[in-house]
């Protein structure tokens, strides 16, 4: 039975403020009364000769129960406010009794005759003295009795179910309130623990960490899961701090020789990166904006060259450049394709880069694109303009997807060196894609709070995209995002490489390095792309001072910008 449809029929307001506990108890009493008094077989037989009416529903003491349709039959049930406890149907004579009594008077104890029609307070059916008046009265069949009692029972059942729905909604509200209270408690514990770690109060921080570990569940709510990652980071940071009165951090031990376990962890990290690319739109968004900007720069050119910093964290198969090669081949019908396309990968994973390069060259050959792939094995901080082989007749584009924040240091010298090297190459376009958040502040507590807001939004988006116990989500959270969180929270000095900054800060840095902002005029295309990939509802793309920003429910996640020399 659908409660909603009967709720509209009975016009029962399911409102906690309007329906009291006493009224709910009355509804339960009604249901028990109906099931005991009216549906019972013996009682049905006893009432077999009665004239019944659907309007008998009017006796309900519940104020919101309407009258059912009156079909002309009369039954008065003696349920007055003064005698509500007496909940039984009074015996009334059947039609045959009425006929016989109209012909033969009934003597009373005193010897006289009593006319039942005079006793209107106890009589439910008026006796008639003529046969014509009896013949005009409609008679009820047994199926009418069944219909009457069935409708009464169903209506009372709806009332009872409505009461249960009210109580269930109240329990749900209480459950939601309890969940929100638990999350608020987690936030308070996290902040208190971060303050204790910042003050190097190991005793207090250890007590708080024990309570946090019991409440921050890896397979709990989205905030419980993100809290578990921050608990790991706080525990790692607490293990490295000196006790009270000392200065600085304990230097982390040098990494040991790679073992089989390390190889397994590395494989899990690679899998988590692949899942982030396939499921989350963050990296795909950067690839889309970068390729659109590079294609615009390469339009009408015969010799084109792309320098890729980091090769998108070593993502297998070179998805970004496969899409670019495909776009160049598709434009061959209207534009002359480039005679040569060169891609130079910069980074330390030279073996992985070469595997990707071989796959890309085979793919390009099938589409008729001449591709030359090369690798420069070096750290970004040590990159020199002499490492990149260029020619005067080619157009150069530089691509940086989630890379430049890794060379932002306290001294600022490393980033300035990389930007100066890129400026010396004179690229036609530099595409910069970075996390849009401030995780490089000088104070630990500020970074902690900013990271907590940022990654809470990311985990909330994962919660909307994947089921609760999906192992893919656990892999992304624990082997990709958790690694970023732990680096932001627990590391300092050169070991802290996840130094994300806001778009405004990047704009100032790029301007000081001699670059000029190139407005990205592809807002409509970006929104169309977001609809095509069928991203989870909640992701948004907005334009902010010439940059495109991908966000989750108004919280910025990734920003893409273009720069020219």
C-alpha positions in Angstrom: 0.0 0.0 0.0 1.4 3.4 -1.0 1.1 5.7 2.0 1.5 8.8 0.0 -1.7 8.3 -2.0 -3.8 7.5 1.0 -2.3 10.5 2.8 -3.7 12.8 0.2 -7.1 10.9 0.4 -7.4 11.2 4.1 -5.7 14.6 4.3 -3.6 13.5 7.3 -1.0 16.1 8.0 2.2 14.3 8.8 3.6 17.0 10.9 5.4 16.4 14.1 4.1 19.7 15.6 0.4 18.9 14.7 0.2 15.2 15.5 0.8 14.6 19.2 1.7 11.3 21.0 -1.9 11.2 22.4 -3.4 11.3 18.9 -1.0 8.6 17.7 -2.1 6.4 20.6 -5.7 7.0 19.7 -5.0 5.9 16.1 -3.5 2.7 17.4 -6.6 2.1 19.6 -8.8 2.6 16.6 -6.8 0.0 14.6 -7.0 -2.5 17.4 -10.8 -1.9 17.9 -11.5 -2.4 14.2 -9.5 -5.6 13.9 -11.1 -7.0 17.1 -14.7 -5.8 16.9 -15.5 -5.5 13.2 -13.4 -8.0 11.3 -14.0 -10.8 13.8 -16.1 -13.5 12.3 -18.6 -13.9 15.1 -19.2 -10.2 15.3 -19.8 -10.1 11.5 -22.4 -12.9 11.9 -24.0 -11.0 14.8 -24.3 -7.9 12.7 -25.5 -9.7 9.6 -29.0 -8.3 9.8 -28.1 -4.7 10.5 -28.5 -1.8 8.2 -25.0 -0.4 7.8 -23.6 2.8 6.3 -20.2 4.0 5.1 -20.9 7.1 7.0 -20.3 5.2 10.1 -16.7 6.3 9.8 -17.8 9.5 11.3 -17.5 8.0 14.8 -13.7 8.2 14.6 -12.4 10.3 17.4 -9.3 11.3 15.4 -9.9 14.9 14.2 -8.4 14.5 10.8 -10.4 11.5 9.6 -13.0 12.6 7.0 -16.4 11.2 6.5 -16.7 8.6 3.7 -19.4 8.7 1.1 -23.0 8.3 2.4 -24.9 5.9 0.4 -28.3 6.3 2.0 -28.0 3.7 4.8 -28.1 4.7 8.4 -26.1 3.4 11.3 -25.5 5.5 14.5 -22.7 4.3 16.7 -23.0 5.6 20.3 -19.5 7.0 20.7 -20.0 10.2 22.6 -17.3 12.2 24.3 -18.9 11.3 27.7 -18.8 7.5 27.1 -15.9 6.9 24.7 -14.6 4.0 26.8 -17.7 2.0 25.8 -16.5 1.0 22.3 -19.0 -1.6 21.2 -21.9 -1.5 18.7 -25.3 -1.7 20.3 -27.6 -4.5 19.3 -30.3 -3.3 16.9 -33.2 -5.4 15.5 -32.9 -6.8 12.0 -35.4 -6.2 9.3 -37.4 -9.4 10.0 -37.7 -8.4 13.6 -38.9 -5.0 12.5 -41.6 -6.5 10.4 -42.8 -8.8 13.1 -42.7 -6.2 15.8 -44.8 -3.8 13.6 -47.6 -6.5 13.4 -47.5 -7.7 17.0 -47.0 -5.3 19.9 -44.5 -6.3 22.6 -45.8 -6.3 26.1 -43.7 -4.8 28.9 -43.5 -6.0 32.4 -46.5 -3.9 33.4 -48.6 -5.5 30.7 -48.7 -2.6 28.3 -47.3 -2.2 24.7 -44.1 -0.3 24.0 -43.6 1.3 20.7 -39.8 1.1 19.9 -40.0 4.1 17.6 -40.6 6.3 20.6 -37.2 5.4 22.1 -35.1 7.4 19.7 -32.0 7.4 22.0 -31.5 3.7 21.8 -33.0 2.8 18.4 -30.8 2.8 15.3 -33.5 1.9 12.7 -37.0 3.5 12.9 -39.8 1.0 12.9 -42.5 1.5 10.3 -46.1 0.5 10.6 -46.8 0.1 7.0 -45.5 -2.4 4.4 -45.1 0.4 1.9 -42.6 2.2 4.0 -40.6 -1.1 4.5 -40.6 -1.8 0.8 -39.1 1.7 0.1 -36.2 1.0 2.3 -33.2 -0.5 0.5 -31.8 -3.8 1.8 -28.1 -4.5 2.3 -26.4 -7.6 0.9 -23.6 -9.5 2.6 -21.1 -8.1 0.1 -22.0 -4.6 1.2 -21.1 -5.5 4.8 -17.8 -6.8 3.6 -17.1 -3.7 1.5 -17.9 -1.5 4.5 -15.7 -3.2 7.0 -12.9 -3.6 4.4 -12.8 0.1 3.7 -12.9 0.9 7.4 -10.0 -1.5 8.1 -7.9 -0.2 5.2 -8.5 3.4 6.3 -7.5 2.6 9.9 -4.4 0.7 8.6 -3.4 3.8 6.6 -3.8 5.9 9.8 -1.5 3.4 11.6 1.1 3.4 8.9 1.0 7.2 8.8 1.7 7.2 12.5 4.6 4.8 11.9 5.9 7.1 9.2 5.8 10.0 11.5 7.8 8.2 14.1 10.2 6.9 11.5 10.8 10.4 10.1 11.5 11.6 13.6 14.1 8.8 14.1 15.7 9.7 10.7 15.9 13.3 11.8 17.5 12.3 15.0 19.9 10.1 13.1 20.8 13.0 10.8 21.3 15.3 13.7 23.4 12.6 15.4 25.6 12.3 12.3 26.1 16.0 12.1 27.0 16.1 15.8 29.5 13.4 15.2 31.1 15.3 12.3 31.3 18.4 14.4 33.0 16.4 17.2 35.5 15.1 14.6 36.3 18.6 13.4 36.8 19.8 17.0 39.1 16.8 17.7 41.1 17.3 14.5 41.7 21.0 15.2 42.5 20.4 18.9 45.0 17.6 17.8 46.6 19.9 15.2 47.0 22.6 17.9 48.6 20.1 20.2 51.0 18.9 17.5 51.9 22.5 16.6 52.7 23.1 20.3 54.7 19.8 20.5 52.5 18.6 23.3 53.0 14.9 22.6 51.0 13.6 25.6 47.8 15.6 24.7 48.2 14.9 21.0 48.5 11.2 21.6 45.3 11.1 23.6 43.4 13.0 20.9 44.9 10.7 18.2 43.6 7.7 20.0 40.1 9.1 20.1 40.3 10.2 16.4 41.4 6.7 15.3 38.3 5.2 16.9 36.0 7.7 15.1 37.7 8.4 11.8 36.7 5.3 9.8 38.2 4.5 6.4 34.8 3.2 5.2 32.7 5.7 7.1 31.1 8.9 5.8 33.0 11.2 3.5 34.2 13.4 6.4 35.2 10.3 8.4 37.3 9.1 5.5 39.0 12.4 5.0 39.6 12.7 8.7 41.3 9.3 8.7 43.8 10.7 6.2 44.5 13.7 8.3 44.9 11.5 11.4 47.7 9.6 9.5 49.4 12.9 8.7 49.2 14.2 12.2 50.6 11.0 13.6 53.5 11.1 11.2 54.2 14.8 12.1 54.0 14.0 15.8 56.6 11.2 15.4 59.0 13.7 13.9 58.8 16.6 16.3 61.2 17.2 19.1 59.7 17.3 22.6 58.8 20.6 24.3 61.7 23.0 24.6 63.6 21.7 21.6 63.9 23.3 18.2 63.1 22.0 14.7 62.1 18.6 13.4 63.8 15.2 13.6 65.2 14.6 10.2 63.5 11.6 8.5 65.6 8.6 8.0 67.0 8.1 4.5 64.9 5.7 2.4 66.1 2.1 2.4 66.8 0.0 -0.7 63.5 -0.7 -2.5 61.9 -3.9 -1.4 59.2 -6.1 -2.7 56.7 -4.3 -0.5 57.8 -0.9 -1.9 57.2 -2.3 -5.4 53.7 -3.3 -4.4 53.0 0.1 -3.0 54.3 1.7 -6.1 52.0 -0.4 -8.2 49.0 0.6 -6.1 50.0 4.3 -6.5 50.1 3.9 -10.3 46.7 2.2 -10.2 45.2 4.9 -8.0 46.5 7.6 -10.5 44.9 5.8 -13.3 41.6 5.6 -11.4 41.8 9.3 -10.6 42.2 10.1 -14.2 39.3 7.8 -15.3 36.8 8.7 -12.6 37.6 12.2 -11.5 37.4 15.0 -14.0 40.4 16.9 -12.5 43.2 15.8 -14.8 40.9 15.4 -17.8 39.9 19.0 -17.4 43.5 20.1 -17.5 44.1 18.0 -20.6 41.1 19.4 -22.4 42.0 23.1 -21.7 45.7 22.4 -22.6 45.0 20.6 -25.9 42.5 23.3 -27.0 45.0 26.1 -26.3 47.9 24.1 -28.0 45.7 23.4 -31.1 44.9 27.1 -31.4 48.6 27.9 -31.2 49.5 25.3 -33.8 46.9 26.3 -36.3 48.4 26.7 -39.8 51.9 25.7 -38.6 54.0 23.0 -40.3 56.5 22.2 -37.6 55.2 22.1 -34.0 56.9 21.1 -30.8 55.5 20.3 -27.3 57.6 20.2 -24.1 55.7 18.3 -21.5 56.9 18.9 -17.9 56.4 15.7 -15.9 54.3 13.9 -18.5 51.2 14.2 -16.3 52.8 12.3 -13.4 53.8 9.5 -15.7 50.2 8.6 -16.5 50.3 5.4 -18.8 49.5 5.5 -22.5 49.9 9.3 -22.9 46.1 10.0 -23.0 46.6 13.7 -23.5 48.8 13.4 -26.5 46.7 10.7 -28.1 43.8 13.2 -28.0 46.0 15.9 -29.5 47.3 13.6 -32.3 43.7 12.6 -33.1 42.6 16.2 -33.2 45.5 17.1 -35.6 44.5 14.2 -37.8 40.8 15.2 -37.8 41.7 18.8 -38.9 43.4 17.4 -42.0 40.1 17.7 -43.9 40.0 21.5 -43.5 43.6 22.4 -42.6 47.0 21.2 -43.7 48.3 18.8 -40.9 51.7 19.6 -39.5 54.6 18.0 -41.3 56.3 17.1 -38.1 55.1 16.9 -34.5 57.7 16.7 -31.7 57.0 15.8 -28.1 59.7 16.2 -25.4 59.1 14.6 -22.0 60.9 16.1 -19.0 61.3 14.1 -15.8 63.1 11.4 -14.0 60.9 8.4 -15.1 62.7 8.1 -18.4 62.0 4.4 -18.9 58.3 4.9 -18.4 58.3 7.9 -20.7 60.0 6.0 -23.5 57.4 3.2 -23.3 54.7 5.9 -23.6 56.6 7.5 -26.5 56.8 4.2 -28.5 53.0 3.8 -28.1 52.4 7.3 -29.3 54.6 7.0 -32.3 52.7 3.8 -33.4 49.4 5.6 -32.9 50.5 8.7 -34.8 51.7 6.6 -37.8 48.3 4.9 -38.1 46.8 8.4 -38.5 49.4 9.8 -40.9 51.1 12.1 -38.4 54.9 12.3 -38.3 55.8 12.1 -34.6 59.2 12.4 -33.0 59.4 11.6 -29.3 62.3 12.4 -27.0 63.1 12.3 -23.2 65.1 14.7 -21.1 66.0 13.0 -17.9 66.4 15.7 -15.2 64.6 17.2 -12.3 62.6 20.3 -13.1 64.8 22.4 -10.7 67.8 21.5 -12.8 66.2 22.0 -16.2 68.2 24.2 -18.6 67.2 25.7 -22.0 70.1 23.8 -23.6 68.5 20.5 -22.6 65.6 21.2 -25.0 66.5 20.8 -28.7 64.6 23.4 -30.7 64.7 24.7 -34.2 63.9 28.2 -35.6 61.2 27.0 -38.0 59.0 25.3 -35.3 56.3 26.6 -32.9 56.9 25.7 -29.3 54.3 25.0 -26.6 55.0 24.1 -23.0 52.6 21.9 -21.0 52.6 21.7 -17.2 49.9 19.6 -15.6 50.1 19.6 -11.8 53.9 20.0 -11.8 55.2 23.5 -11.1 53.9 23.5 -7.5 56.4 20.8 -6.7 59.3 23.2 -7.3 57.9 26.0 -5.1 60.2 26.3 -2.1 60.6 28.7 0.8 63.5 30.5 -1.0 61.4 30.8 -4.3 64.6 30.3 -6.2 63.8 26.9 -7.7 60.5 28.1 -9.3 62.1 31.3 -10.5 64.8 29.2 -12.2 62.4 27.0 -13.9 60.2 29.9 -15.1 63.3 31.7 -16.4 64.3 28.6 -18.4 60.9 28.3 -19.9 60.9 32.0 -20.8 64.3 31.6 -22.6 62.6 28.9 -24.8 60.1 31.6 -26.0 57.1 29.3 -26.3 54.0 30.6 -28.1 51.9 29.3 -25.2 52.5 28.0 -21.8 49.6 26.0 -20.3 49.6 25.9 -16.5 47.2 23.6 -14.6 47.4 23.5 -10.8 45.3 22.8 -7.7 43.5 26.0 -6.7 44.2 26.0 -3.0 46.5 27.6 -0.5 48.6 24.8 0.9 51.9 26.6 1.0 51.3 29.1 3.9 54.1 29.7 6.4 52.0 28.5 9.4 51.1 24.9 10.0 47.6 25.5 11.4 46.7 27.6 8.4 47.8 25.0 6.0 45.9 22.3 8.0 42.6 24.2 7.9 42.9 25.0 4.2 43.7 21.4 3.3 40.9 20.1 5.5 38.4 22.3 3.5 39.9 21.4 0.1 40.1 17.7 0.5 36.7 17.5 2.3 35.2 18.8 -1.0 37.1 16.2 -3.0 36.0 13.3 -0.7 32.5 14.6 -0.9 32.6 14.4 -4.7 33.9 10.9 -4.5 31.1 10.0 -2.1 28.6 11.2 -4.8 30.3 9.4 -7.6 30.9 5.9 -6.2 29.1 3.6 -3.8 30.2 3.4 -0.1 32.2 0.2 -0.2 33.7 0.6 -3.7 37.3 -0.5 -3.6 38.2 2.0 -6.4 37.3 4.9 -4.2 39.3 3.4 -1.3 42.3 3.1 -3.6 42.1 6.7 -4.8 41.6 8.1 -1.3 44.3 6.0 0.4 47.0 5.9 -2.3 46.6 9.2 -4.1 44.8 11.9 -2.1 46.0 10.6 1.3 49.6 10.8 0.1 49.1 14.5 -0.8 47.4 15.2 2.6 50.2 13.5 4.5 52.9 15.4 2.6 51.1 18.7 3.3 50.6 17.9 7.0 53.6 15.9 8.1 56.5 17.2 6.0 58.6 20.4 6.1 61.5 21.8 4.2 62.5 20.1 0.9 60.4 17.0 1.8 57.2 19.0 1.4 56.5 19.1 -2.3 52.7 19.5 -2.3 52.8 23.3 -2.2 49.5 24.2 -3.9 48.7 27.9 -4.3 45.8 30.0 -5.4 45.3 31.4 -8.9 46.1 35.0 -7.7 49.4 33.9 -6.3 50.3 32.1 -9.6 49.4 35.2 -11.5 51.8 37.3 -9.5 54.6 34.7 -9.9 54.1 34.5 -13.7 54.0 38.2 -14.1 57.2 38.7 -12.2 58.8 36.1 -14.4 58.0 38.0 -17.6 54.9 36.2 -18.8 51.6 37.8 -19.9 48.2 36.2 -19.3 46.5 34.8 -22.4 42.7 34.8 -21.9 41.1 31.4 -22.3 38.0 32.0 -24.5 36.4 28.5 -24.4 33.8 28.7 -21.6 31.1 27.3 -23.8 33.3 24.5 -25.0 34.3 23.7 -21.5 30.7 23.4 -20.3 29.9 21.3 -23.3 32.9 19.0 -22.5 31.7 18.7 -18.9 28.3 17.5 -20.1 29.8 15.1 -22.6 32.0 13.2 -20.0 28.8 12.9 -17.8 30.6 14.1 -14.7 28.7 13.8 -11.4 26.2 16.6 -10.8 27.9 19.1 -8.6 31.0 19.9 -10.7 31.1 23.4 -12.1 33.3 25.3 -14.5 33.6 29.1 -14.0 35.8 31.8 -15.6 37.9 33.8 -13.1 40.1 36.6 -14.4 41.0 34.8 -17.6 41.4 31.4 -16.0 39.0 28.4 -16.1 38.3 26.9 -12.7 36.8 23.4 -12.1 35.0 23.2 -8.8 32.8 21.1 -6.7 29.8 22.9 -5.4 31.4 26.3 -5.6 34.7 25.1 -4.0 37.6 25.5 -6.5 39.5 22.3 -7.2 41.7 22.8 -10.3 42.5 26.0 -12.3 43.9 26.2 -15.8 45.6 29.3 -17.3 47.5 30.2 -20.4 50.6 32.4 -20.6 52.7 34.0 -23.4 56.2 35.5 -23.4 
